[in-house]
Amino acid sequence: MELTRRDFLKHSSFVASAFLVSFIVPQKARAQMVDNSVPEPNAFIQITKKNEITFFLPQAEMGQGAYTVLAMCIADELDAKWEDVFFEPAPVKELFNIPGMPMMLTGGSNSVKTRHLQMRQIGASIRAMLKIAAAKYWKISADLIQTKNAILTNTKTKESLPYGFFTDVIKLMKAPEKVTLKENSELTLIGKPTKRHPKEAWAKVMGHTQFGIDVRLPHMKYAALIQPRVFGATLKSFDATVALKKPGILKVKQLANHKIAIIAEKWWQAKEAINDVVVEWNERDFAKISSKDLAKEYESYLDKECLPMRKDGNVEEAFANAHKVVKATFKFPFLAHAAMEPLNCTVHHQKDSAFMSMGGQFQTLYRNKCAEIYQLPPEKVQYYNNYLGSSFGRRGTPSADFVIDSIYAAQNEAWPVMTLWSREDDIKMGSYRPMYRNSAEMAIDKEGNILGFKAKVIGQSMTKGTIFESFMFKEGIDATHKEGLTDHQYKVGSHDIQGFCPDSPIPLLWLRSVGHTQTGPLVEGIIDQAAVAANMDPIDFRIKNLQNPRFVELLKSVAKQSNWYKREKNSGYGVAVVESFGSIVAYVAKVKVENSDYKVEKIWAAVDCGLAINPLNVENQIISAVNFSIGITKYSEITIKNGEAEQSNFYDYTVSTIADTPEIHVEIINSGEKIGGMGEPGVPPLFPAVANALFDATGKRYTSYPIRLS
């Protein structure tokens, strides 16, 4: 691996004595590290003469543990003292682009699976350089230098020196062309259950961690927004005479995107002044539309020939010769993200430059959007990425909607301005997981083999009209309609899988696990029906028809954990197994049904993400996904009436509460296959596992979400 000095990071916040180096991985090495998908992956380490070590991490930290896991990879190879390392968000530079993409972003559960080898290479390279520098200083072979806790030791004389002693020396060194990563037996962090880094955890406990909403700058002002509630509406006129007389109100301005910003000394002053602005909107025809209208339109496509997503074999013959055929229609509502931290962004426009501070998943996109609107070179916009108070995809929006609001609100203003969306803004005007109407049919023979599979997915495209359209929306089909469906892991003789993307002005955005939120329940729901039709146990039926032994191993694990074959008779048990983002997760759910309601009492989980770099973080992500998904399964939905969302806050958009939390058991199986992601894969199997458990308890199939028994 070649390392050059041409990409030393220049940043005013770095102390002059720091060693700061970037890593350029040549094309050949890159192929082995990240599957040929990465244009020059990089990471940075800063070492000061005081032996302070800081890692600059390109991924956003939104509660998923990316900072801790990536820092573990560097620290383990560097032989740094884990408790003493620091980490900071990396600046927006091409060097930090996500492998395979021309931008910095955090999404698709890519953080660890695309970065872990990079991070290890970085740590190993710096350690090798330090040993070479120390060997020259002591005039001995580098093989006689030991490293531990950021200390270099001469094994001949027992003399020791801190890494920081060689800061100036290694600035002038070339990185070794090749480094050897540690053997598994030598690792002290990787593969070991590790809690969040103590500095991160303690800062959060003490309230010292800075999220986007915590940003405070000298003379900063606050902006609240007036947004149309009917989707697709445009601003006709407004009168802010009364609002401008209110205490603290500095300005009321029309933004270029048909919104109004009220700028005040305090945000609540701006928020309250919204009621004093008289606004007229051009609401257009969508003001007449409701969820029932959309559902009727979507369902009409289920009876029509749609666009092909997968077709092979002879489906007509398969169904004609079937012993039994099962059918189901699945209904999925619009869903809001409802992240805990309200959307926000702080911008200071300074004529020839700008400063942005927020918590975002698409750092490059947001920085560049600011540069575009202000007509500045991108390098003149300084972007700082704070911790994200959760996201579930909402802070990774290709439209950059809430960021653009902030850029316009702060444009040509003398002060920094934090633009803050209210909870009502986010629920009523947020970008939603699409509504879907799906159908599925499965044909089986007398032995329980799957002969044919038909399916249709009807829902708006999440990628059409975005920067991802060129490779995610082709021939009228959104790639997120297909994921987990056209590439399912069951042995099926023939397929006819179709889709269609109706249009509407409702803004859309991926929710945690993206298309798998609707394909996972479809595939695992119809598979469960086929198992019953075949008069087979649901786990046995899956094992019989699966083609990947990794899935079988996970099913055997959850069967054993839950005592599946001797399960309780007075509860409902359901199973599901789904692969997404390179990882496979199987669940057995136990539900209790009482008085037309139900509670998910237990979840047994088995996970194969190739290798769990931090098993504790994998377990935490499963626990997080289960609790997140229970709310979607039981409660959450956005409904449309007269062109606008009916829900507006947590009192009518219900999410999981502590009372919904089940007992969760997690078993991790390290298959040794390529590492997959873990932020999202725990979500998809929860929906069908619970639905299948409810069938076991009630004898009724539930295919309409959220699932309500009454």
Secondary structure, 3 states (H helix, E strand, C coil): CCECCCCCCCCCCCCCCCEEEECCCCHHHHHHHHCCCCCCCCCEEEECCCCCEEEEECCCCCCCCHHHHHHHHHHHHHCCCHHHCEEEECCCCHHHCCCCCCCCCCCCCCHHHHHHHHHHHHHHHHHHHHHHHHHHHHCCCHHHEEEECCEEEECCCCCEEEHHHHHHHHHCCCECCCCCCCCHHHCCCCCCCCCCCHHHHHHHHCCCCCEHHHCCCCCCEEEEEECCCCCCCEEEEEECCCHHHCCCEEEEEECCCCCEEEEECCHHHHHHHHHHCEEEEECCHHHHCCHHHHHHHHHHHCCCCCEEEEEECCHHHHHHCCCEEEEEEEEECEECCCCCCCCEEEEEECCCCEEEEECCCCHHHHHHHHHHHHCCCHHHEEEEECECCCCCCCCCCCCCHHHHHHHHHHCCCCCCEEEECCHHHHHHHCCEECCEEEEEEEEECCCCCEEEEEEEEEECCCCCCCCCHHHHEECCEEHHHHCCCCCCCECEEEEEEEEECCCCCCCECCCCCCCHHHHHHHHHHHHHHHHHHCCCCHHHHHHHHECCHHHHHHHHHHHHHCCHHHCCCCCEEEEEEEEECCEEEEEEEEEEEECCEEEEEEEEEEEECCCCCCHHHHHHHHHHHHHHHHHHHHCCCECEECCEECCCCCCCCCCCCHHHCCEEEEEECCCCCCCCCCCCCCCCCHHHHHHHHHHHHHCCCCCECCCCCC
